[in-house]
């Protein structure tokens, strides 16, 4: 059974897109059929997959607005190992378009994915770094949420607002929505604040906190400029190995 995973955090710079790209590639390397949906107007997941976001014939915007079926827009990314539903700056128009649609506007993405979701083992949605209508669409379509989180004070503060939003979506439009896990990114165990925040997360969230951590690693930062996941760019680096461990943990946790 396929799983739709929304990667979201309204705070930027926490490694959300980096996690989306590298986790997608790691799952694909473990023989899972993966579709990565770039729902972020920045289009970084698209660029990180080796696709020019400025040269798209169609994007996820066309799919969300019902103007094209997903099969007409999905691209194969053989170097990365997964399929991509690309996005770019055109998605900034989606907020206004969706708001004008009235009732059921939060289900636009879910309806679009219904026809293709069973073709994949995992559909991963890279959400915008904000709690807007695109993020609401992602959470409505998803089976569960994966939250990348940097271990710092302001990240904890923002987590509370995000969890409130998840609960609101669960109560109103998607009662099956689950917490798939909280992932600690840019992790440096030598830092006392990192250790303190990590302990708070463990005490409060228990098993929802993933065991895997993603370390700060220069190879992870370099990989997007080459249009590759770090698992392909520097497969033996610490960052690459951490994402492979993360993929295995999620496979066990979600029975993928």
BALOBA-1460 file (C-alpha; in Angstrom, 3 decimals):
// residues 256
<rec num="1" residu="x" x="0.000" y="0.000" z="0.000"/>
<rec num="2" residu="x" x="1.375" y="3.411" z="-0.993"/>
<rec num="3" residu="x" x="2.057" y="6.168" z="1.507"/>
<rec num="4" residu="x" x="1.825" y="9.906" z="0.881"/>
<rec num="5" residu="x" x="4.270" y="11.808" z="3.077"/>
<rec num="6" residu="x" x="4.171" y="15.597" z="3.488"/>
<rec num="7" residu="x" x="7.497" y="17.131" z="4.493"/>
<rec num="8" residu="x" x="6.680" y="20.407" z="6.112"/>
<rec num="9" residu="x" x="7.996" y="23.082" z="8.425"/>
<rec num="10" residu="x" x="6.972" y="26.717" z="8.125"/>
<rec num="11" residu="x" x="10.433" y="27.777" z="9.283"/>
<rec num="12" residu="x" x="12.834" y="28.010" z="6.361"/>
<rec num="13" residu="x" x="16.406" y="26.781" z="6.409"/>
<rec num="14" residu="x" x="15.801" y="23.563" z="8.337"/>
<rec num="15" residu="x" x="16.787" y="21.196" z="5.532"/>
<rec num="16" residu="x" x="13.245" y="20.361" z="4.404"/>
<rec num="17" residu="x" x="13.929" y="20.262" z="0.657"/>
<rec num="18" residu="x" x="17.321" y="18.659" z="1.164"/>
<rec num="19" residu="x" x="15.618" y="15.914" z="3.154"/>
<rec num="20" residu="x" x="12.902" y="15.496" z="0.506"/>
<rec num="21" residu="x" x="15.373" y="15.039" z="-2.345"/>
<rec num="22" residu="x" x="17.830" y="12.803" z="-0.522"/>
<rec num="23" residu="x" x="15.195" y="10.686" z="1.198"/>
<rec num="24" residu="x" x="13.411" y="10.178" z="-2.133"/>
<rec num="25" residu="x" x="16.672" y="9.038" z="-3.724"/>
<rec num="26" residu="x" x="17.516" y="6.782" z="-0.779"/>
<rec num="27" residu="x" x="14.106" y="5.097" z="-0.881"/>
<rec num="28" residu="x" x="14.429" y="4.635" z="-4.638"/>
<rec num="29" residu="x" x="17.841" y="3.033" z="-4.142"/>
<rec num="30" residu="x" x="16.111" y="0.537" z="-1.858"/>
<rec num="31" residu="x" x="13.806" y="-0.491" z="-4.735"/>
<rec num="32" residu="x" x="10.816" y="1.635" z="-3.764"/>
<rec num="33" residu="x" x="8.846" y="3.382" z="-6.497"/>
<rec num="34" residu="x" x="9.005" y="7.039" z="-5.492"/>
<rec num="35" residu="x" x="7.276" y="10.186" z="-6.728"/>
<rec num="36" residu="x" x="8.587" y="13.511" z="-5.407"/>
<rec num="37" residu="x" x="6.094" y="16.385" z="-5.615"/>
<rec num="38" residu="x" x="7.666" y="19.861" z="-5.542"/>
<rec num="39" residu="x" x="4.942" y="22.053" z="-4.049"/>
<rec num="40" residu="x" x="7.341" y="24.832" z="-3.033"/>
<rec num="41" residu="x" x="7.339" y="27.903" z="-5.353"/>
<rec num="42" residu="x" x="11.103" y="28.141" z="-4.869"/>
<rec num="43" residu="x" x="11.407" y="24.998" z="-7.006"/>
<rec num="44" residu="x" x="14.522" y="23.824" z="-5.183"/>
<rec num="45" residu="x" x="13.490" y="20.157" z="-5.151"/>
<rec num="46" residu="x" x="13.070" y="20.385" z="-8.921"/>
<rec num="47" residu="x" x="16.524" y="21.918" z="-9.393"/>
<rec num="48" residu="x" x="18.049" y="19.455" z="-6.926"/>
<rec num="49" residu="x" x="16.644" y="16.638" z="-9.053"/>
<rec num="50" residu="x" x="18.540" y="17.878" z="-12.107"/>
<rec num="51" residu="x" x="15.568" y="19.610" z="-13.779"/>
<rec num="52" residu="x" x="15.607" y="23.243" z="-14.950"/>
<rec num="53" residu="x" x="12.623" y="24.846" z="-13.224"/>
<rec num="54" residu="x" x="12.641" y="27.663" z="-15.791"/>
<rec num="55" residu="x" x="12.157" y="25.316" z="-18.756"/>
<rec num="56" residu="x" x="9.096" y="23.305" z="-17.704"/>
<rec num="57" residu="x" x="6.318" y="22.525" z="-20.174"/>
<rec num="58" residu="x" x="4.006" y="21.898" z="-17.239"/>
<rec num="59" residu="x" x="4.225" y="21.974" z="-13.471"/>
<rec num="60" residu="x" x="2.395" y="20.843" z="-10.381"/>
<rec num="61" residu="x" x="0.424" y="24.095" z="-10.617"/>
<rec num="62" residu="x" x="-1.343" y="22.762" z="-13.737"/>
<rec num="63" residu="x" x="-2.147" y="19.588" z="-11.818"/>
<rec num="64" residu="x" x="-3.456" y="21.344" z="-8.702"/>
<rec num="65" residu="x" x="-5.675" y="23.616" z="-10.804"/>
<rec num="66" residu="x" x="-6.987" y="20.652" z="-12.805"/>
<rec num="67" residu="x" x="-5.626" y="21.918" z="-16.120"/>
<rec num="68" residu="x" x="-3.425" y="18.871" z="-16.790"/>
<rec num="69" residu="x" x="-3.380" y="15.304" z="-15.458"/>
<rec num="70" residu="x" x="-0.323" y="14.333" z="-13.392"/>
<rec num="71" residu="x" x="0.806" y="11.892" z="-16.095"/>
<rec num="72" residu="x" x="1.246" y="14.819" z="-18.502"/>
<rec num="73" residu="x" x="3.592" y="16.622" z="-16.124"/>
<rec num="74" residu="x" x="5.518" y="13.922" z="-14.239"/>
<rec num="75" residu="x" x="9.163" y="13.659" z="-15.286"/>
<rec num="76" residu="x" x="11.520" y="10.723" z="-14.937"/>
<rec num="77" residu="x" x="14.761" y="11.598" z="-13.145"/>
<rec num="78" residu="x" x="17.002" y="8.600" z="-13.901"/>
<rec num="79" residu="x" x="20.090" y="10.098" z="-12.258"/>
<rec num="80" residu="x" x="18.163" y="10.555" z="-8.999"/>
<rec num="81" residu="x" x="16.186" y="7.322" z="-9.346"/>
<rec num="82" residu="x" x="12.680" y="8.690" z="-8.814"/>
<rec num="83" residu="x" x="9.834" y="10.409" z="-10.669"/>
<rec num="84" residu="x" x="9.226" y="14.123" z="-10.190"/>
<rec num="85" residu="x" x="6.140" y="16.309" z="-10.302"/>
<rec num="86" residu="x" x="8.060" y="19.567" z="-10.767"/>
<rec num="87" residu="x" x="7.321" y="23.012" z="-9.403"/>
<rec num="88" residu="x" x="8.544" y="26.568" z="-9.875"/>
<rec num="89" residu="x" x="7.625" y="30.181" z="-9.209"/>
<rec num="90" residu="x" x="4.316" y="29.768" z="-11.035"/>
<rec num="91" residu="x" x="3.035" y="28.187" z="-7.822"/>
<rec num="92" residu="x" x="2.806" y="31.644" z="-6.253"/>
<rec num="93" residu="x" x="-0.368" y="32.060" z="-8.333"/>
<rec num="94" residu="x" x="-1.906" y="28.958" z="-6.773"/>
<rec num="95" residu="x" x="-2.690" y="30.687" z="-3.487"/>
<rec num="96" residu="x" x="-5.029" y="33.226" z="-5.116"/>
<rec num="97" residu="x" x="-6.476" y="30.691" z="-7.571"/>
<rec num="98" residu="x" x="-7.304" y="28.214" z="-4.823"/>
<rec num="99" residu="x" x="-8.770" y="30.831" z="-2.507"/>
<rec num="100" residu="x" x="-11.193" y="31.796" z="-5.278"/>
<rec num="101" residu="x" x="-12.440" y="28.234" z="-5.621"/>
<rec num="102" residu="x" x="-14.573" y="28.210" z="-2.491"/>
<rec num="103" residu="x" x="-15.569" y="24.916" z="-0.915"/>
<rec num="104" residu="x" x="-13.336" y="21.869" z="-1.227"/>
<rec num="105" residu="x" x="-10.351" y="23.909" z="-2.426"/>
<rec num="106" residu="x" x="-8.098" y="22.142" z="0.091"/>
<rec num="107" residu="x" x="-8.687" y="18.824" z="-1.728"/>
<rec num="108" residu="x" x="-7.349" y="19.928" z="-5.116"/>
<rec num="109" residu="x" x="-4.029" y="18.096" z="-4.784"/>
<rec num="110" residu="x" x="-5.627" y="15.000" z="-3.230"/>
<rec num="111" residu="x" x="-8.021" y="14.669" z="-6.174"/>
<rec num="112" residu="x" x="-5.163" y="15.043" z="-8.650"/>
<rec num="113" residu="x" x="-3.059" y="12.350" z="-6.965"/>
<rec num="114" residu="x" x="-5.920" y="9.847" z="-6.609"/>
<rec num="115" residu="x" x="-5.468" y="8.421" z="-10.105"/>
<rec num="116" residu="x" x="-1.729" y="7.814" z="-9.840"/>
<rec num="117" residu="x" x="-0.903" y="7.209" z="-6.181"/>
<rec num="118" residu="x" x="-1.108" y="3.423" z="-6.491"/>
<rec num="119" residu="x" x="1.638" y="3.459" z="-9.116"/>
<rec num="120" residu="x" x="4.128" y="4.363" z="-6.382"/>
<rec num="121" residu="x" x="5.181" y="2.954" z="-3.041"/>
<rec num="122" residu="x" x="5.894" y="6.429" z="-1.701"/>
<rec num="123" residu="x" x="4.704" y="9.896" z="-2.736"/>
<rec num="124" residu="x" x="6.703" y="12.628" z="-1.017"/>
<rec num="125" residu="x" x="5.450" y="16.219" z="-1.020"/>
<rec num="126" residu="x" x="7.945" y="19.014" z="-0.445"/>
<rec num="127" residu="x" x="5.770" y="21.752" z="1.083"/>
<rec num="128" residu="x" x="6.390" y="25.523" z="1.043"/>
<rec num="129" residu="x" x="8.056" y="27.004" z="4.146"/>
<rec num="130" residu="x" x="4.757" y="28.561" z="5.237"/>
<rec num="131" residu="x" x="1.320" y="27.484" z="6.433"/>
<rec num="132" residu="x" x="-0.576" y="28.533" z="3.297"/>
<rec num="133" residu="x" x="-3.190" y="26.952" z="1.022"/>
<rec num="134" residu="x" x="-0.556" y="24.833" z="-0.744"/>
<rec num="135" residu="x" x="0.540" y="23.370" z="2.584"/>
<rec num="136" residu="x" x="-3.093" y="22.748" z="3.529"/>
<rec num="137" residu="x" x="-3.533" y="20.886" z="0.222"/>
<rec num="138" residu="x" x="-0.472" y="18.776" z="0.968"/>
<rec num="139" residu="x" x="-1.660" y="17.901" z="4.482"/>
<rec num="140" residu="x" x="-5.123" y="17.061" z="3.151"/>
<rec num="141" residu="x" x="-3.643" y="14.699" z="0.558"/>
<rec num="142" residu="x" x="-1.095" y="13.100" z="2.898"/>
<rec num="143" residu="x" x="-1.289" y="9.964" z="5.000"/>
<rec num="144" residu="x" x="1.253" y="11.425" z="7.387"/>
<rec num="145" residu="x" x="3.658" y="14.253" z="8.162"/>
<rec num="146" residu="x" x="7.438" y="14.204" z="8.425"/>
<rec num="147" residu="x" x="8.823" y="17.312" z="10.103"/>
<rec num="148" residu="x" x="12.503" y="18.210" z="9.577"/>
<rec num="149" residu="x" x="13.664" y="20.256" z="12.547"/>
<rec num="150" residu="x" x="16.880" y="21.996" z="13.424"/>
<rec num="151" residu="x" x="17.711" y="21.707" z="17.108"/>
<rec num="152" residu="x" x="17.462" y="25.345" z="18.126"/>
<rec num="153" residu="x" x="15.117" y="27.424" z="20.280"/>
<rec num="154" residu="x" x="13.094" y="29.120" z="17.529"/>
<rec num="155" residu="x" x="12.541" y="25.803" z="15.777"/>
<rec num="156" residu="x" x="10.811" y="24.484" z="18.880"/>
<rec num="157" residu="x" x="8.632" y="27.578" z="19.059"/>
<rec num="158" residu="x" x="7.520" y="27.170" z="15.436"/>
<rec num="159" residu="x" x="6.841" y="23.478" z="15.919"/>
<rec num="160" residu="x" x="3.921" y="24.267" z="18.203"/>
<rec num="161" residu="x" x="2.119" y="26.291" z="15.503"/>
<rec num="162" residu="x" x="2.746" y="23.572" z="12.928"/>
<rec num="163" residu="x" x="1.350" y="20.849" z="15.180"/>
<rec num="164" residu="x" x="-1.747" y="22.983" z="15.786"/>
<rec num="165" residu="x" x="-2.254" y="23.203" z="12.020"/>
<rec num="166" residu="x" x="-1.829" y="19.452" z="11.630"/>
<rec num="167" residu="x" x="-4.473" y="18.882" z="14.296"/>
<rec num="168" residu="x" x="-6.849" y="21.322" z="12.614"/>
<rec num="169" residu="x" x="-6.469" y="19.512" z="9.291"/>
<rec num="170" residu="x" x="-6.999" y="16.190" z="11.038"/>
<rec num="171" residu="x" x="-10.142" y="17.414" z="12.773"/>
<rec num="172" residu="x" x="-11.665" y="19.054" z="9.701"/>
<rec num="173" residu="x" x="-10.713" y="17.389" z="6.406"/>
<rec num="174" residu="x" x="-8.241" y="14.523" z="6.898"/>
<rec num="175" residu="x" x="-8.953" y="12.411" z="10.000"/>
<rec num="176" residu="x" x="-6.432" y="9.763" z="8.854"/>
<rec num="177" residu="x" x="-3.496" y="12.183" z="8.990"/>
<rec num="178" residu="x" x="-0.702" y="10.809" z="11.182"/>
<rec num="179" residu="x" x="2.588" y="12.011" z="12.583"/>
<rec num="180" residu="x" x="5.184" y="9.935" z="10.760"/>
<rec num="181" residu="x" x="8.068" y="11.482" z="12.641"/>
<rec num="182" residu="x" x="10.212" y="14.444" z="13.624"/>
<rec num="183" residu="x" x="13.651" y="14.455" z="12.020"/>
<rec num="184" residu="x" x="16.596" y="16.288" z="13.536"/>
<rec num="185" residu="x" x="18.616" y="17.960" z="10.770"/>
<rec num="186" residu="x" x="21.940" y="19.829" z="10.665"/>
<rec num="187" residu="x" x="22.702" y="17.855" z="13.798"/>
<rec num="188" residu="x" x="25.887" y="18.509" z="15.750"/>
<rec num="189" residu="x" x="26.108" y="16.399" z="18.917"/>
<rec num="190" residu="x" x="29.053" y="18.506" z="20.140"/>
<rec num="191" residu="x" x="26.751" y="21.517" z="20.559"/>
<rec num="192" residu="x" x="25.182" y="21.780" z="24.018"/>
<rec num="193" residu="x" x="22.033" y="23.508" z="22.681"/>
<rec num="194" residu="x" x="21.574" y="20.688" z="20.174"/>
<rec num="195" residu="x" x="21.771" y="18.146" z="22.991"/>
<rec num="196" residu="x" x="19.373" y="20.126" z="25.199"/>
<rec num="197" residu="x" x="16.761" y="20.577" z="22.461"/>
<rec num="198" residu="x" x="17.151" y="16.959" z="21.434"/>
<rec num="199" residu="x" x="16.413" y="15.845" z="25.001"/>
<rec num="200" residu="x" x="13.317" y="18.073" z="25.144"/>
<rec num="201" residu="x" x="12.063" y="16.580" z="21.882"/>
<rec num="202" residu="x" x="12.676" y="13.051" z="23.138"/>
<rec num="203" residu="x" x="10.938" y="13.720" z="26.454"/>
<rec num="204" residu="x" x="7.906" y="15.340" z="24.848"/>
<rec num="205" residu="x" x="7.436" y="13.380" z="21.612"/>
<rec num="206" residu="x" x="8.818" y="9.977" z="22.551"/>
<rec num="207" residu="x" x="8.646" y="7.537" z="19.650"/>
<rec num="208" residu="x" x="7.557" y="10.288" z="17.248"/>
<rec num="209" residu="x" x="11.170" y="11.500" z="17.318"/>
<rec num="210" residu="x" x="13.095" y="9.532" z="14.706"/>
<rec num="211" residu="x" x="16.272" y="7.845" z="15.882"/>
<rec num="212" residu="x" x="18.160" y="8.901" z="12.755"/>
<rec num="213" residu="x" x="19.784" y="12.334" z="12.718"/>
<rec num="214" residu="x" x="21.109" y="14.170" z="9.659"/>
<rec num="215" residu="x" x="24.489" y="15.775" z="10.379"/>
<rec num="216" residu="x" x="25.862" y="19.003" z="9.000"/>
<rec num="217" residu="x" x="27.871" y="17.921" z="5.975"/>
<rec num="218" residu="x" x="29.459" y="19.957" z="3.194"/>
<rec num="219" residu="x" x="28.717" y="17.281" z="0.577"/>
<rec num="220" residu="x" x="24.986" y="17.606" z="1.299"/>
<rec num="221" residu="x" x="25.244" y="21.361" z="0.694"/>
<rec num="222" residu="x" x="27.221" y="20.907" z="-2.542"/>
<rec num="223" residu="x" x="24.997" y="18.275" z="-4.159"/>
<rec num="224" residu="x" x="22.102" y="20.541" z="-5.338"/>
<rec num="225" residu="x" x="24.450" y="22.671" z="-7.442"/>
<rec num="226" residu="x" x="25.211" y="19.504" z="-9.414"/>
<rec num="227" residu="x" x="21.527" y="18.627" z="-9.799"/>
<rec num="228" residu="x" x="21.995" y="15.418" z="-7.828"/>
<rec num="229" residu="x" x="20.999" y="13.963" z="-4.468"/>
<rec num="230" residu="x" x="23.966" y="13.571" z="-2.142"/>
<rec num="231" residu="x" x="23.460" y="9.797" z="-2.371"/>
<rec num="232" residu="x" x="24.562" y="10.068" z="-6.012"/>
<rec num="233" residu="x" x="26.977" y="12.977" z="-5.722"/>
<rec num="234" residu="x" x="28.981" y="11.704" z="-2.744"/>
<rec num="235" residu="x" x="27.571" y="8.316" z="-1.854"/>
<rec num="236" residu="x" x="30.136" y="7.545" z="0.864"/>
<rec num="237" residu="x" x="29.828" y="10.876" z="2.675"/>
<rec num="238" residu="x" x="28.349" y="11.119" z="6.176"/>
<rec num="239" residu="x" x="25.326" y="12.959" z="4.804"/>
<rec num="240" residu="x" x="24.637" y="10.283" z="2.225"/>
<rec num="241" residu="x" x="24.955" y="7.485" z="4.746"/>
<rec num="242" residu="x" x="22.608" y="9.277" z="7.172"/>
<rec num="243" residu="x" x="19.874" y="9.583" z="4.537"/>
<rec num="244" residu="x" x="20.166" y="5.886" z="3.717"/>
<rec num="245" residu="x" x="19.751" y="5.070" z="7.414"/>
<rec num="246" residu="x" x="16.746" y="7.409" z="7.509"/>
<rec num="247" residu="x" x="15.167" y="5.605" z="4.547"/>
<rec num="248" residu="x" x="15.578" y="2.254" z="6.271"/>
<rec num="249" residu="x" x="14.065" y="3.591" z="9.495"/>
<rec num="250" residu="x" x="11.012" y="4.889" z="7.615"/>
<rec num="251" residu="x" x="10.626" y="1.613" z="5.738"/>
<rec num="252" residu="x" x="10.475" y="-0.206" z="9.055"/>
<rec num="253" residu="x" x="8.238" y="2.390" z="10.700"/>
<rec num="254" residu="x" x="5.735" y="2.651" z="7.834"/>
<rec num="255" residu="x" x="6.043" y="-0.900" z="6.465"/>
<rec num="256" residu="x" x="6.932" y="0.472" z="3.052"/>
